[in-house]
Amino acid sequence: MIVCPECGELIENDGSELEIWAFGGTYEVTCSLCDTVLKVMEDGDGGQLINSINP
């Protein structure tokens, strides 16, 4: 589960996968409350780096 950094809404959707590698992946999710698009990079241990990609 991801928390939107803009509004604090919990995002349960895993989003659309952009890239997958042996120890993680990159995907995009959109917050249903504020429509912020987030790029999430996740490693094999479940750690996440979340960046907003809205203009």
mmCIF entry with sequence, helices, sheets and N, C-alpha, C, O atoms, coordinates in Angstrom:
data_MODEL
# 
_entry.id   MODEL 
# 
_entity.id                         1 
_entity.type                       polymer 
_entity.pdbx_number_of_molecules   1 
# 
_entity_poly.entity_id                      1 
_entity_poly.type                           'polypeptide(L)' 
_entity_poly.nstd_linkage                   no 
_entity_poly.nstd_monomer                   no 
_entity_poly.pdbx_seq_one_letter_code       MIVCPECGELIENDGSELEIWAFGGTYEVTCSLCDTVLKVMEDGDGGQLINSINP 
_entity_poly.pdbx_seq_one_letter_code_can   MIVCPECGELIENDGSELEIWAFGGTYEVTCSLCDTVLKVMEDGDGGQLINSINP 
_entity_poly.pdbx_strand_id                 A 
# 
loop_
_entity_poly_seq.entity_id 
_entity_poly_seq.num 
_entity_poly_seq.mon_id 
_entity_poly_seq.hetero 
1 1  MET n 
1 2  ILE n 
1 3  VAL n 
1 4  CYS n 
1 5  PRO n 
1 6  GLU n 
1 7  CYS n 
1 8  GLY n 
1 9  GLU n 
1 10 LEU n 
1 11 ILE n 
1 12 GLU n 
1 13 ASN n 
1 14 ASP n 
1 15 GLY n 
1 16 SER n 
1 17 GLU n 
1 18 LEU n 
1 19 GLU n 
1 20 ILE n 
1 21 TRP n 
1 22 ALA n 
1 23 PHE n 
1 24 GLY n 
1 25 GLY n 
1 26 THR n 
1 27 TYR n 
1 28 GLU n 
1 29 VAL n 
1 30 THR n 
1 31 CYS n 
1 32 SER n 
1 33 LEU n 
1 34 CYS n 
1 35 ASP n 
1 36 THR n 
1 37 VAL n 
1 38 LEU n 
1 39 LYS n 
1 40 VAL n 
1 41 MET n 
1 42 GLU n 
1 43 ASP n 
1 44 GLY n 
1 45 ASP n 
1 46 GLY n 
1 47 GLY n 
1 48 GLN n 
1 49 LEU n 
1 50 ILE n 
1 51 ASN n 
1 52 SER n 
1 53 ILE n 
1 54 ASN n 
1 55 PRO n 
# 
_struct_asym.id          A 
_struct_asym.entity_id   1 
# 
loop_
_struct_sheet.id 
_struct_sheet.type 
_struct_sheet.number_strands 
_struct_sheet.details 
AA1 ? 2 ? 
AA2 ? 4 ? 
# 
loop_
_struct_sheet_order.sheet_id 
_struct_sheet_order.range_id_1 
_struct_sheet_order.range_id_2 
_struct_sheet_order.offset 
_struct_sheet_order.sense 
AA1 1 2 ? anti-parallel 
AA2 1 2 ? anti-parallel 
AA2 2 3 ? anti-parallel 
AA2 3 4 ? anti-parallel 
# 
loop_
_struct_sheet_range.sheet_id 
_struct_sheet_range.id 
_struct_sheet_range.beg_label_comp_id 
_struct_sheet_range.beg_label_asym_id 
_struct_sheet_range.beg_label_seq_id 
_struct_sheet_range.pdbx_beg_PDB_ins_code 
_struct_sheet_range.end_label_comp_id 
_struct_sheet_range.end_label_asym_id 
_struct_sheet_range.end_label_seq_id 
_struct_sheet_range.pdbx_end_PDB_ins_code 
_struct_sheet_range.beg_auth_comp_id 
_struct_sheet_range.beg_auth_asym_id 
_struct_sheet_range.beg_auth_seq_id 
_struct_sheet_range.end_auth_comp_id 
_struct_sheet_range.end_auth_asym_id 
_struct_sheet_range.end_auth_seq_id 
AA1 1 ILE A 2  ? VAL A 3  ? ILE A 2  VAL A 3  
AA1 2 LEU A 10 ? ILE A 11 ? LEU A 10 ILE A 11 
AA2 1 SER A 16 ? TRP A 21 ? SER A 16 TRP A 21 
AA2 2 GLY A 24 ? THR A 30 ? GLY A 24 THR A 30 
AA2 3 VAL A 37 ? ASP A 43 ? VAL A 37 ASP A 43 
AA2 4 GLN A 48 ? SER A 52 ? GLN A 48 SER A 52 
# 
loop_
_atom_site.group_PDB 
_atom_site.id 
_atom_site.type_symbol 
_atom_site.label_atom_id 
_atom_site.label_alt_id 
_atom_site.label_comp_id 
_atom_site.label_asym_id 
_atom_site.label_entity_id 
_atom_site.label_seq_id 
_atom_site.pdbx_PDB_ins_code 
_atom_site.Cartn_x 
_atom_site.Cartn_y 
_atom_site.Cartn_z 
_atom_site.occupancy 
_atom_site.B_iso_or_equiv 
_atom_site.pdbx_formal_charge 
_atom_site.auth_seq_id 
_atom_site.auth_comp_id 
_atom_site.auth_asym_id 
_atom_site.auth_atom_id 
_atom_site.pdbx_PDB_model_num 
ATOM 1   N N  . MET A 1 1  ? 0.848  -1.171 0.000   1.00 0.00 ? 1  MET A N  1 
ATOM 2   C CA . MET A 1 1  ? 0.000  0.000  0.000   1.00 0.00 ? 1  MET A CA 1 
ATOM 3   C C  . MET A 1 1  ? 0.900  1.244  0.000   1.00 0.00 ? 1  MET A C  1 
ATOM 4   O O  . MET A 1 1  ? 1.953  1.265  0.638   1.00 0.00 ? 1  MET A O  1 
ATOM 5   N N  . ILE A 1 2  ? 0.470  2.257  -0.715  1.00 0.00 ? 2  ILE A N  1 
ATOM 6   C CA . ILE A 1 2  ? 1.232  3.493  -0.864  1.00 0.00 ? 2  ILE A CA 1 
ATOM 7   C C  . ILE A 1 2  ? 0.414  4.642  -0.291  1.00 0.00 ? 2  ILE A C  1 
ATOM 8   O O  . ILE A 1 2  ? -0.810 4.660  -0.422  1.00 0.00 ? 2  ILE A O  1 
ATOM 9   N N  . VAL A 1 3  ? 1.078  5.594  0.337   1.00 0.00 ? 3  VAL A N  1 
ATOM 10  C CA . VAL A 1 3  ? 0.423  6.804  0.825   1.00 0.00 ? 3  VAL A CA 1 
ATOM 11  C C  . VAL A 1 3  ? 0.796  7.941  -0.114  1.00 0.00 ? 3  VAL A C  1 
ATOM 12  O O  . VAL A 1 3  ? 1.978  8.182  -0.358  1.00 0.00 ? 3  VAL A O  1 
ATOM 13  N N  . CYS A 1 4  ? -0.204 8.643  -0.642  1.00 0.00 ? 4  CYS A N  1 
ATOM 14  C CA . CYS A 1 4  ? 0.039  9.768  -1.544  1.00 0.00 ? 4  CYS A CA 1 
ATOM 15  C C  . CYS A 1 4  ? 0.762  10.881 -0.775  1.00 0.00 ? 4  CYS A C  1 
ATOM 16  O O  . CYS A 1 4  ? 0.277  11.326 0.265   1.00 0.00 ? 4  CYS A O  1 
ATOM 17  N N  . PRO A 1 5  ? 1.920  11.336 -1.281  1.00 0.00 ? 5  PRO A N  1 
ATOM 18  C CA . PRO A 1 5  ? 2.651  12.395 -0.581  1.00 0.00 ? 5  PRO A CA 1 
ATOM 19  C C  . PRO A 1 5  ? 1.975  13.764 -0.671  1.00 0.00 ? 5  PRO A C  1 
ATOM 20  O O  . PRO A 1 5  ? 2.313  14.671 0.090   1.00 0.00 ? 5  PRO A O  1 
ATOM 21  N N  . GLU A 1 6  ? 1.023  13.920 -1.598  1.00 0.00 ? 6  GLU A N  1 
ATOM 22  C CA . GLU A 1 6  ? 0.340  15.202 -1.774  1.00 0.00 ? 6  GLU A CA 1 
ATOM 23  C C  . GLU A 1 6  ? -0.841 15.368 -0.825  1.00 0.00 ? 6  GLU A C  1 
ATOM 24  O O  . GLU A 1 6  ? -1.013 16.428 -0.223  1.00 0.00 ? 6  GLU A O  1 
ATOM 25  N N  . CYS A 1 7  ? -1.672 14.301 -0.687  1.00 0.00 ? 7  CYS A N  1 
ATOM 26  C CA . CYS A 1 7  ? -2.899 14.444 0.105   1.00 0.00 ? 7  CYS A CA 1 
ATOM 27  C C  . CYS A 1 7  ? -3.010 13.453 1.263   1.00 0.00 ? 7  CYS A C  1 
ATOM 28  O O  . CYS A 1 7  ? -3.889 13.607 2.111   1.00 0.00 ? 7  CYS A O  1 
ATOM 29  N N  . GLY A 1 8  ? -2.142 12.439 1.321   1.00 0.00 ? 8  GLY A N  1 
ATOM 30  C CA . GLY A 1 8  ? -2.174 11.467 2.402   1.00 0.00 ? 8  GLY A CA 1 
ATOM 31  C C  . GLY A 1 8  ? -3.119 10.300 2.184   1.00 0.00 ? 8  GLY A C  1 
ATOM 32  O O  . GLY A 1 8  ? -3.251 9.449  3.064   1.00 0.00 ? 8  GLY A O  1 
ATOM 33  N N  . GLU A 1 9  ? -3.779 10.235 1.036   1.00 0.00 ? 9  GLU A N  1 
ATOM 34  C CA . GLU A 1 9  ? -4.712 9.153  0.720   1.00 0.00 ? 9  GLU A CA 1 
ATOM 35  C C  . GLU A 1 9  ? -3.950 7.832  0.564   1.00 0.00 ? 9  GLU A C  1 
ATOM 36  O O  . GLU A 1 9  ? -2.860 7.804  -0.007  1.00 0.00 ? 9  GLU A O  1 
ATOM 37  N N  . LEU A 1 10 ? -4.530 6.738  1.075   1.00 0.00 ? 10 LEU A N  1 
ATOM 38  C CA . LEU A 1 10 ? -3.944 5.416  0.879   1.00 0.00 ? 10 LEU A CA 1 
ATOM 39  C C  . LEU A 1 10 ? -4.281 4.921  -0.520  1.00 0.00 ? 10 LEU A C  1 
ATOM 40  O O  . LEU A 1 10 ? -5.437 4.978  -0.940  1.00 0.00 ? 10 LEU A O  1 
ATOM 41  N N  . ILE A 1 11 ? -3.282 4.438  -1.237  1.00 0.00 ? 11 ILE A N  1 
ATOM 42  C CA . ILE A 1 11 ? -3.469 3.931  -2.594  1.00 0.00 ? 11 ILE A CA 1 
ATOM 43  C C  . ILE A 1 11 ? -3.200 2.434  -2.557  1.00 0.00 ? 11 ILE A C  1 
ATOM 44  O O  . ILE A 1 11 ? -2.081 2.014  -2.261  1.00 0.00 ? 11 ILE A O  1 
ATOM 45  N N  . GLU A 1 12 ? -4.212 1.627  -2.854  1.00 0.00 ? 12 GLU A N  1 
ATOM 46  C CA . GLU A 1 12 ? -4.083 0.172  -2.810  1.00 0.00 ? 12 GLU A CA 1 
ATOM 47  C C  . GLU A 1 12 ? -3.725 -0.421 -4.163  1.00 0.00 ? 12 GLU A C  1 
ATOM 48  O O  . GLU A 1 12 ? -3.207 -1.536 -4.222  1.00 0.00 ? 12 GLU A O  1 
ATOM 49  N N  . ASN A 1 13 ? -3.985 0.290  -5.243  1.00 0.00 ? 13 ASN A N  1 
ATOM 50  C CA . ASN A 1 13 ? -3.724 -0.204 -6.587  1.00 0.00 ? 13 ASN A CA 1 
ATOM 51  C C  . ASN A 1 13 ? -2.221 -0.295 -6.824  1.00 0.00 ? 13 ASN A C  1 
ATOM 52  O O  . ASN A 1 13 ? -1.485 0.635  -6.494  1.00 0.00 ? 13 ASN A O  1 
ATOM 53  N N  . ASP A 1 14 ? -1.756 -1.417 -7.397  1.00 0.00 ? 14 ASP A N  1 
ATOM 54  C CA . ASP A 1 14 ? -0.336 -1.582 -7.708  1.00 0.00 ? 14 ASP A CA 1 
ATOM 55  C C  . ASP A 1 14 ? 0.087  -0.784 -8.927  1.00 0.00 ? 14 ASP A C  1 
ATOM 56  O O  . ASP A 1 14 ? 1.283  -0.649 -9.185  1.00 0.00 ? 14 ASP A O  1 
ATOM 57  N N  . GLY A 1 15 ? -0.867 -0.251 -9.686  1.00 0.00 ? 15 GLY A N  1 
ATOM 58  C CA . GLY A 1 15 ? -0.534 0.585  -10.831 1.00 0.00 ? 15 GLY A CA 1 
ATOM 59  C C  . GLY A 1 15 ? -0.120 -0.214 -12.046 1.00 0.00 ? 15 GLY A C  1 
ATOM 60  O O  . GLY A 1 15 ? -0.254 -1.438 -12.081 1.00 0.00 ? 15 GLY A O  1 
ATOM 61  N N  . SER A 1 16 ? 0.385  0.491  -13.038 1.00 0.00 ? 16 SER A N  1 
ATOM 62  C CA . SER A 1 16 ? 0.836  -0.146 -14.265 1.00 0.00 ? 16 SER A CA 1 
ATOM 63  C C  . SER A 1 16 ? 2.353  -0.269 -14.223 1.00 0.00 ? 16 SER A C  1 
ATOM 64  O O  . SER A 1 16 ? 3.057  0.699  -13.932 1.00 0.00 ? 16 SER A O  1 
ATOM 65  N N  . GLU A 1 17 ? 2.849  -1.464 -14.514 1.00 0.00 ? 17 GLU A N  1 
ATOM 66  C CA . GLU A 1 17 ? 4.280  -1.714 -14.448 1.00 0.00 ? 17 GLU A CA 1 
ATOM 67  C C  . GLU A 1 17 ? 4.984  -1.079 -15.636 1.00 0.00 ? 17 GLU A C  1 
ATOM 68  O O  . GLU A 1 17 ? 4.571  -1.262 -16.781 1.00 0.00 ? 17 GLU A O  1 
ATOM 69  N N  . LEU A 1 18 ? 6.037  -0.339 -15.364 1.00 0.00 ? 18 LEU A N  1 
ATOM 70  C CA . LEU A 1 18 ? 6.833  0.293  -16.403 1.00 0.00 ? 18 LEU A CA 1 
ATOM 71  C C  . LEU A 1 18 ? 8.077  -0.522 -16.717 1.00 0.00 ? 18 LEU A C  1 
ATOM 72  O O  . LEU A 1 18 ? 8.496  -0.621 -17.870 1.00 0.00 ? 18 LEU A O  1 
ATOM 73  N N  . GLU A 1 19 ? 8.658  -1.103 -15.681 1.00 0.00 ? 19 GLU A N  1 
ATOM 74  C CA . GLU A 1 19 ? 9.912  -1.839 -15.838 1.00 0.00 ? 19 GLU A CA 1 
ATOM 75  C C  . GLU A 1 19 ? 10.025 -2.843 -14.700 1.00 0.00 ? 19 GLU A C  1 
ATOM 76  O O  . GLU A 1 19 ? 9.713  -2.527 -13.551 1.00 0.00 ? 19 GLU A O  1 
ATOM 77  N N  . ILE A 1 20 ? 10.468 -4.045 -15.020 1.00 0.00 ? 20 ILE A N  1 
ATOM 78  C CA . ILE A 1 20 ? 10.664 -5.072 -14.003 1.00 0.00 ? 20 ILE A CA 1 
ATOM 79  C C  . ILE A 1 20 ? 12.097 -5.574 -14.124 1.00 0.00 ? 20 ILE A C  1 
ATOM 80  O O  . ILE A 1 20 ? 12.588 -5.813 -15.227 1.00 0.00 ? 20 ILE A O  1 
ATOM 81  N N  . TRP A 1 21 ? 12.759 -5.731 -12.991 1.00 0.00 ? 21 TRP A N  1 
ATOM 82  C CA . TRP A 1 21 ? 14.085 -6.328 -13.004 1.00 0.00 ? 21 TRP A CA 1 
ATOM 83  C C  . TRP A 1 21 ? 14.142 -7.391 -11.917 1.00 0.00 ? 21 TRP A C  1 
ATOM 84  O O  . TRP A 1 21 ? 13.177 -7.558 -11.171 1.00 0.00 ? 21 TRP A O  1 
ATOM 85  N N  . ALA A 1 22 ? 15.233 -8.099 -11.814 1.00 0.00 ? 22 ALA A N  1 
ATOM 86  C CA . ALA A 1 22 ? 15.328 -9.261 -10.925 1.00 0.00 ? 22 ALA A CA 1 
ATOM 87  C C  . ALA A 1 22 ? 15.031 -8.937 -9.461  1.00 0.00 ? 22 ALA A C  1 
ATOM 88  O O  . ALA A 1 22 ? 14.495 -9.779 -8.740  1.00 0.00 ? 22 ALA A O  1 
ATOM 89  N N  . PHE A 1 23 ? 15.367 -7.744 -9.021  1.00 0.00 ? 23 PHE A N  1 
ATOM 90  C CA . PHE A 1 23 ? 15.214 -7.420 -7.601  1.00 0.00 ? 23 PHE A CA 1 
ATOM 91  C C  . PHE A 1 23 ? 14.244 -6.276 -7.353  1.00 0.00 ? 23 PHE A C  1 
ATOM 92  O O  . PHE A 1 23 ? 14.416 -5.532 -6.387  1.00 0.00 ? 23 PHE A O  1 
ATOM 93  N N  . GLY A 1 24 ? 13.232 -6.114 -8.194  1.00 0.00 ? 24 GLY A N  1 
ATOM 94  C CA . GLY A 1 24 ? 12.248 -5.057 -7.970  1.00 0.00 ? 24 GLY A CA 1 
ATOM 95  C C  . GLY A 1 24 ? 11.597 -4.613 -9.260  1.00 0.00 ? 24 GLY A C  1 
ATOM 96  O O  . GLY A 1 24 ? 11.509 -5.378 -10.220 1.00 0.00 ? 24 GLY A O  1 
ATOM 97  N N  . GLY A 1 25 ? 11.137 -3.365 -9.278  1.00 0.00 ? 25 GLY A N  1 
ATOM 98  C CA . GLY A 1 25 ? 10.479 -2.844 -10.459 1.00 0.00 ? 25 GLY A CA 1 
ATOM 99  C C  . GLY A 1 25 ? 10.098 -1.388 -10.300 1.00 0.00 ? 25 GLY A C  1 
ATOM 100 O O  . GLY A 1 25 ? 10.239 -0.797 -9.230  1.00 0.00 ? 25 GLY A O  1 
ATOM 101 N N  . THR A 1 26 ? 9.609  -0.824 -11.397 1.00 0.00 ? 26 THR A N  1 
ATOM 102 C CA . THR A 1 26 ? 9.143  0.556  -11.423 1.00 0.00 ? 26 THR A CA 1 
ATOM 103 C C  . THR A 1 26 ? 7.726  0.553  -11.973 1.00 0.00 ? 26 THR A C  1 
ATOM 104 O O  . THR A 1 26 ? 7.445  -0.128 -12.960 1.00 0.00 ? 26 THR A O  1 
ATOM 105 N N  . TYR A 1 27 ? 6.839  1.302  -11.348 1.00 0.00 ? 27 TYR A N  1 
ATOM 106 C CA . TYR A 1 27 ? 5.472  1.394  -11.843 1.00 0.00 ? 27 TYR A CA 1 
ATOM 107 C C  . TYR A 1 27 ? 4.881  2.748  -11.508 1.00 0.00 ? 27 TYR A C  1 
ATOM 108 O O  . TYR A 1 27 ? 5.410  3.483  -10.675 1.00 0.00 ? 27 TYR A O  1 
ATOM 109 N N  . GLU A 1 28 ? 3.763  3.071  -12.174 1.00 0.00 ? 28 GLU A N  1 
ATOM 110 C CA . GLU A 1 28 ? 3.054  4.334  -11.951 1.00 0.00 ? 28 GLU A CA 1 
ATOM 111 C C  . GLU A 1 28 ? 1.697  4.055  -11.332 1.00 0.00 ? 28 GLU A C  1 
ATOM 112 O O  . GLU A 1 28 ? 1.012  3.106  -11.712 1.00 0.00 ? 28 GLU A O  1 
ATOM 113 N N  . VAL A 1 29 ? 1.315  4.886  -10.381 1.00 0.00 ? 29 VAL A N  1 
ATOM 114 C CA . VAL A 1 29 ? -0.021 4.837  -9.792  1.00 0.00 ? 29 VAL A CA 1 
ATOM 115 C C  . VAL A 1 29 ? -0.598 6.247  -9.794  1.00 0.00 ? 29 VAL A C  1 
ATOM 116 O O  . VAL A 1 29 ? 0.145  7.229  -9.781  1.00 0.00 ? 29 VAL A O  1 
ATOM 117 N N  . THR A 1 30 ? -1.916 6.342  -9.810  1.00 0.00 ? 30 THR A N  1 
ATOM 118 C CA . THR A 1 30 ? -2.601 7.630  -9.765  1.00 0.00 ? 30 THR A CA 1 
ATOM 119 C C  . THR A 1 30 ? -3.483 7.666  -8.529  1.00 0.00 ? 30 THR A C  1 
ATOM 120 O O  . THR A 1 30 ? -4.273 6.752  -8.294  1.00 0.00 ? 30 THR A O  1 
ATOM 121 N N  . CYS A 1 31 ? -3.346 8.717  -7.747  1.00 0.00 ? 31 CYS A N  1 
ATOM 122 C CA . CYS A 1 31 ? -4.172 8.891  -6.552  1.00 0.00 ? 31 CYS A CA 1 
ATOM 123 C C  . CYS A 1 31 ? -5.608 9.188  -6.983  1.00 0.00 ? 31 CYS A C  1 
ATOM 124 O O  . CYS A 1 31 ? -5.840 10.074 -7.805  1.00 0.00 ? 31 CYS A O  1 
ATOM 125 N N  . SER A 1 32 ? -6.563 8.452  -6.431  1.00 0.00 ? 32 SER A N  1 
ATOM 126 C CA . SER A 1 32 ? -7.964 8.653  -6.799  1.00 0.00 ? 32 SER A CA 1 
ATOM 127 C C  . SER A 1 32 ? -8.555 9.909  -6.171  1.00 0.00 ? 32 SER A C  1 
ATOM 128 O O  . SER A 1 32 ? -9.591 10.395 -6.626  1.00 0.00 ? 32 SER A O  1 
ATOM 129 N N  . LEU A 1 33 ? -7.914 10.443 -5.135  1.00 0.00 ? 33 LEU A N  1 
ATOM 130 C CA . LEU A 1 33 ? -8.442 11.626 -4.461  1.00 0.00 ? 33 LEU A CA 1 
ATOM 131 C C  . LEU A 1 33 ? -7.964 12.925 -5.118  1.00 0.00 ? 33 LEU A C  1 
ATOM 132 O O  . LEU A 1 33 ? -8.772 13.814 -5.390  1.00 0.00 ? 33 LEU A O  1 
ATOM 133 N N  . CYS A 1 34 ? -6.656 13.038 -5.374  1.00 0.00 ? 34 CYS A N  1 
ATOM 134 C CA . CYS A 1 34 ? -6.125 14.307 -5.899  1.00 0.00 ? 34 CYS A CA 1 
ATOM 135 C C  . CYS A 1 34 ? -5.568 14.189 -7.323  1.00 0.00 ? 34 CYS A C  1 
ATOM 136 O O  . CYS A 1 34 ? -5.068 15.173 -7.867  1.00 0.00 ? 34 CYS A O  1 
ATOM 137 N N  . ASP A 1 35 ? -5.647 13.000 -7.931  1.00 0.00 ? 35 ASP A N  1 
ATOM 138 C CA . ASP A 1 35 ? -5.184 12.743 -9.305  1.00 0.00 ? 35 ASP A CA 1 
ATOM 139 C C  . ASP A 1 35 ? -3.684 12.953 -9.505  1.00 0.00 ? 35 ASP A C  1 
ATOM 140 O O  . ASP A 1 35 ? -3.241 13.163 -10.634 1.00 0.00 ? 35 ASP A O  1 
ATOM 141 N N  . THR A 1 36 ? -2.903 12.900 -8.436  1.00 0.00 ? 36 THR A N  1 
ATOM 142 C CA . THR A 1 36 ? -1.453 12.976 -8.556  1.00 0.00 ? 36 THR A CA 1 
ATOM 143 C C  . THR A 1 36 ? -0.937 11.665 -9.137  1.00 0.00 ? 36 THR A C  1 
ATOM 144 O O  . THR A 1 36 ? -1.332 10.589 -8.687  1.00 0.00 ? 36 THR A O  1 
ATOM 145 N N  . VAL A 1 37 ? -0.061 11.748 -10.130 1.00 0.00 ? 37 VAL A N  1 
ATOM 146 C CA . VAL A 1 37 ? 0.561  10.566 -10.715 1.00 0.00 ? 37 VAL A CA 1 
ATOM 147 C C  . VAL A 1 37 ? 1.898  10.356 -10.017 1.00 0.00 ? 37 VAL A C  1 
ATOM 148 O O  . VAL A 1 37 ? 2.718  11.270 -9.935  1.00 0.00 ? 37 VAL A O  1 
ATOM 149 N N  . LEU A 1 38 ? 2.108  9.147  -9.518  1.00 0.00 ? 38 LEU A N  1 
ATOM 150 C CA . LEU A 1 38 ? 3.318  8.828  -8.772  1.00 0.00 ? 38 LEU A CA 1 
ATOM 151 C C  . LEU A 1 38 ? 4.114  7.752  -9.493  1.00 0.00 ? 38 LEU A C  1 
ATOM 152 O O  . LEU A 1 38 ? 3.547  6.776  -9.983  1.00 0.00 ? 38 LEU A O  1 
ATOM 153 N N  . LYS A 1 39 ? 5.424  7.932  -9.557  1.00 0.00 ? 39 LYS A N  1 
ATOM 154 C CA . LYS A 1 39 ? 6.318  6.899  -10.068 1.00 0.00 ? 39 LYS A CA 1 
ATOM 155 C C  . LYS A 1 39 ? 6.937  6.224  -8.854  1.00 0.00 ? 39 LYS A C  1 
ATOM 156 O O  . LYS A 1 39 ? 7.580  6.876  -8.032  1.00 0.00 ? 39 LYS A O  1 
ATOM 157 N N  . VAL A 1 40 ? 6.738  4.919  -8.746  1.00 0.00 ? 40 VAL A N  1 
ATOM 158 C CA . VAL A 1 40 ? 7.193  4.159  -7.587  1.00 0.00 ? 40 VAL A CA 1 
ATOM 159 C C  . VAL A 1 40 ? 8.285  3.192  -8.031  1.00 0.00 ? 40 VAL A C  1 
ATOM 160 O O  . VAL A 1 40 ? 8.089  2.406  -8.957  1.00 0.00 ? 40 VAL A O  1 
ATOM 161 N N  . MET A 1 41 ? 9.433  3.253  -7.366  1.00 0.00 ? 41 MET A N  1 
ATOM 162 C CA . MET A 1 41 ? 10.507 2.292  -7.581  1.00 0.00 ? 41 MET A CA 1 
ATOM 163 C C  . MET A 1 41 ? 10.580 1.429  -6.335  1.00 0.00 ? 41 MET A C  1 
ATOM 164 O O  . MET A 1 41 ? 10.747 1.936  -5.226  1.00 0.00 ? 41 MET A O  1 
ATOM 165 N N  . GLU A 1 42 ? 10.451 0.111  -6.524  1.00 0.00 ? 42 GLU A N  1 
ATOM 166 C CA . GLU A 1 42 ? 10.401 -0.810 -5.397  1.00 0.00 ? 42 GLU A CA 1 
ATOM 167 C C  . GLU A 1 42 ? 11.507 -1.846 -5.537  1.00 0.00 ? 42 GLU A C  1 
ATOM 168 O O  . GLU A 1 42 ? 11.707 -2.406 -6.615  1.00 0.00 ? 42 GLU A O  1 
ATOM 169 N N  . ASP A 1 43 ? 12.231 -2.101 -4.439  1.00 0.00 ? 43 ASP A N  1 
ATOM 170 C CA . ASP A 1 43 ? 13.273 -3.122 -4.494  1.00 0.00 ? 43 ASP A CA 1 
ATOM 171 C C  . ASP A 1 43 ? 12.713 -4.463 -4.032  1.00 0.00 ? 43 ASP A C  1 
ATOM 172 O O  . ASP A 1 43 ? 11.561 -4.543 -3.605  1.00 0.00 ? 43 ASP A O  1 
ATOM 173 N N  . GLY A 1 44 ? 13.510 -5.499 -4.115  1.00 0.00 ? 44 GLY A N  1 
ATOM 174 C CA . GLY A 1 44 ? 13.070 -6.843 -3.779  1.00 0.00 ? 44 GLY A CA 1 
ATOM 175 C C  . GLY A 1 44 ? 12.697 -7.031 -2.324  1.00 0.00 ? 44 GLY A C  1 
ATOM 176 O O  . GLY A 1 44 ? 11.988 -7.981 -1.991  1.00 0.00 ? 44 GLY A O  1 
ATOM 177 N N  . ASP A 1 45 ? 13.156 -6.150 -1.448  1.00 0.00 ? 45 ASP A N  1 
ATOM 178 C CA . ASP A 1 45 ? 12.841 -6.243 -0.026  1.00 0.00 ? 45 ASP A CA 1 
ATOM 179 C C  . ASP A 1 45 ? 11.590 -5.461 0.352   1.00 0.00 ? 45 ASP A C  1 
ATOM 180 O O  . ASP A 1 45 ? 11.236 -5.401 1.530   1.00 0.00 ? 45 ASP A O  1 
ATOM 181 N N  . GLY A 1 46 ? 10.919 -4.865 -0.621  1.00 0.00 ? 46 GLY A N  1 
ATOM 182 C CA . GLY A 1 46 ? 9.705  -4.103 -0.351  1.00 0.00 ? 46 GLY A CA 1 
ATOM 183 C C  . GLY A 1 46 ? 9.936  -2.629 -0.086  1.00 0.00 ? 46 GLY A C  1 
ATOM 184 O O  . GLY A 1 46 ? 8.977  -1.894 0.149   1.00 0.00 ? 46 GLY A O  1 
ATOM 185 N N  . GLY A 1 47 ? 11.187 -2.175 -0.118  1.00 0.00 ? 47 GLY A N  1 
ATOM 186 C CA . GLY A 1 47 ? 11.473 -0.752 0.056   1.00 0.00 ? 47 GLY A CA 1 
ATOM 187 C C  . GLY A 1 47 ? 10.985 0.036  -1.146  1.00 0.00 ? 47 GLY A C  1 
ATOM 188 O O  . GLY A 1 47 ? 11.031 -0.462 -2.270  1.00 0.00 ? 47 GLY A O  1 
ATOM 189 N N  . GLN A 1 48 ? 10.519 1.255  -0.928  1.00 0.00 ? 48 GLN A N  1 
ATOM 190 C CA . GLN A 1 48 ? 9.944  2.053  -2.009  1.00 0.00 ? 48 GLN A CA 1 
ATOM 191 C C  . GLN A 1 48 ? 10.507 3.463  -2.026  1.00 0.00 ? 48 GLN A C  1 
ATOM 192 O O  . GLN A 1 48 ? 10.771 4.059  -0.982  1.00 0.00 ? 48 GLN A O  1 
ATOM 193 N N  . LEU A 1 49 ? 10.684 3.985  -3.240  1.00 0.00 ? 49 LEU A N  1 
ATOM 194 C CA . LEU A 1 49 ? 11.009 5.385  -3.464  1.00 0.00 ? 49 LEU A CA 1 
ATOM 195 C C  . LEU A 1 49 ? 9.871  5.932  -4.312  1.00 0.00 ? 49 LEU A C  1 
ATOM 196 O O  . LEU A 1 49 ? 9.625  5.428  -5.407  1.00 0.00 ? 49 LEU A O  1 
ATOM 197 N N  . ILE A 1 50 ? 9.170  6.957  -3.826  1.00 0.00 ? 50 ILE A N  1 
ATOM 198 C CA . ILE A 1 50 ? 7.983  7.483  -4.497  1.00 0.00 ? 50 ILE A CA 1 
ATOM 199 C C  . ILE A 1 50 ? 8.253  8.905  -4.944  1.00 0.00 ? 50 ILE A C  1 
ATOM 200 O O  . ILE A 1 50 ? 8.643  9.752  -4.141  1.00 0.00 ? 50 ILE A O  1 
ATOM 201 N N  . ASN A 1 51 ? 8.042  9.173  -6.244  1.00 0.00 ? 51 ASN A N  1 
ATOM 202 C CA . ASN A 1 51 ? 8.226  10.505 -6.812  1.00 0.00 ? 51 ASN A CA 1 
ATOM 203 C C  . ASN A 1 51 ? 6.957  10.937 -7.523  1.00 0.00 ? 51 ASN A C  1 
ATOM 204 O O  . ASN A 1 51 ? 6.362  10.150 -8.259  1.00 0.00 ? 51 ASN A O  1 
ATOM 205 N N  . SER A 1 52 ? 6.536  12.171 -7.314  1.00 0.00 ? 52 SER A N  1 
ATOM 206 C CA . SER A 1 52 ? 5.406  12.739 -8.042  1.00 0.00 ? 52 SER A CA 1 
ATOM 207 C C  . SER A 1 52 ? 5.895  13.139 -9.422  1.00 0.00 ? 52 SER A C  1 
ATOM 208 O O  . SER A 1 52 ? 6.942  13.775 -9.545  1.00 0.00 ? 52 SER A O  1 
ATOM 209 N N  . ILE A 1 53 ? 5.146  12.773 -10.478 1.00 0.00 ? 53 ILE A N  1 
ATOM 210 C CA . ILE A 1 53 ? 5.558  13.136 -11.832 1.00 0.00 ? 53 ILE A CA 1 
ATOM 211 C C  . ILE A 1 53 ? 4.559  14.076 -12.492 1.00 0.00 ? 53 ILE A C  1 
ATOM 212 O O  . ILE A 1 53 ? 4.558  14.225 -13.714 1.00 0.00 ? 53 ILE A O  1 
ATOM 213 N N  . ASN A 1 54 ? 3.712  14.710 -11.690 1.00 0.00 ? 54 ASN A N  1 
ATOM 214 C CA . ASN A 1 54 ? 2.794  15.715 -12.233 1.00 0.00 ? 54 ASN A CA 1 
ATOM 215 C C  . ASN A 1 54 ? 3.584  16.959 -12.614 1.00 0.00 ? 54 ASN A C  1 
ATOM 216 O O  . ASN A 1 54 ? 4.551  17.314 -11.939 1.00 0.00 ? 54 ASN A O  1 
ATOM 217 N N  . PRO A 1 55 ? 3.172  17.627 -13.702 1.00 0.00 ? 55 PRO A N  1 
ATOM 218 C CA . PRO A 1 55 ? 3.894  18.847 -14.118 1.00 0.00 ? 55 PRO A CA 1 
ATOM 219 C C  . PRO A 1 55 ? 3.720  19.983 -13.125 1.00 0.00 ? 55 PRO A C  1 
ATOM 220 O O  . PRO A 1 55 ? 4.261  21.070 -13.329 1.00 0.00 ? 55 PRO A O  1 
# 
